[in-house]
Amino acid sequence: MTLAVFFGCAFIAFGPSFALFVFTIAKDPLRVIILIAGAFFWLLSLLLSSLVWFIAIKASNSQDLTLQRGLLIFGVFFSVLLQEVFRFAYYRLLRKATEGLAAISDDDGSAISVRQMAYVAGLGFGIMSGAFSMINILSDSLGPGTVGIFGDSQYYFITAALMTLALTLLHTFWGVVFFEGCEKSRWWVIAAVVSLHLLVAGLSLLNPLYEGSLPPVYVITLATGVWAFFSSGGSLHSLSALCTRRKAEGESS
């Protein structure tokens, strides 16, 4: 049973991101490099925020539970803000890199567009975020022990996997929207991405009240996915044309 829980939760949490990597990134070395670098930038933000939180914990009274909870909430929101700072720093780095490549290249075009970089970088952030939030939980799912034996929720592992899936997709969508906002100097877009990230982080603090956290997070994921679709150049016309083409191909076969 523990193996079934392990593989089931692993496939839920990482299946979609793994499929996106295989079908859209793995064949292009430049995209792989951008994804790995994006994951590294997210890791740097986690390292710095963890260091600040660790210092705050050590400098405070460990017996004061109210203070410790406050520090935990502070650590979550500070980590979110630091992640967005590093997302902006990564955007600036990629922009400088593409400008430098364009300057020394004979080809007028770039090997990869800003929108493609945004998608790949966002997925890199999402995969690393999902890995750190889920790996220890997957390790615990292998046992020994029985979920919920002491009155805790028996849905802990499945909800953790679903939350990880949502965060992985959200980071991908946020990357697309964030980069688009930076490109067009729409600072309200950047502020909206940061606000949504803070909101999702705040909702996660409601756990184990899963019915209060999971449904709103997935509503935000769906809405942000639609926003990212239109930000990346998608339209209702292109979506309709794709459906019509698929239907025609199905009839011809």
WOJO-V122933 format. One record per run of one state. SS is the DSSP state (alpha for helix, beta for strand, coil for the rest). FROM is the first residue (numbers start at 0). LEN is the number of residues. If there is no record, write none. Layout:
ss->SS from->FROM len->LEN
ss->SS from->FROM len->LEN
This chain:
ss->coil from->0 len->1
ss->alpha from->1 len->23
ss->coil from->24 len->4
ss->alpha from->28 len->31
ss->coil from->59 len->5
ss->alpha from->64 len->40
ss->coil from->104 len->9
ss->alpha from->113 len->28
ss->coil from->141 len->14
ss->alpha from->155 len->28
ss->coil from->183 len->3
ss->alpha from->186 len->18
ss->coil from->204 len->5
ss->alpha from->209 len->22
ss->coil from->231 len->4
ss->alpha from->235 len->17
ss->coil from->252 len->1
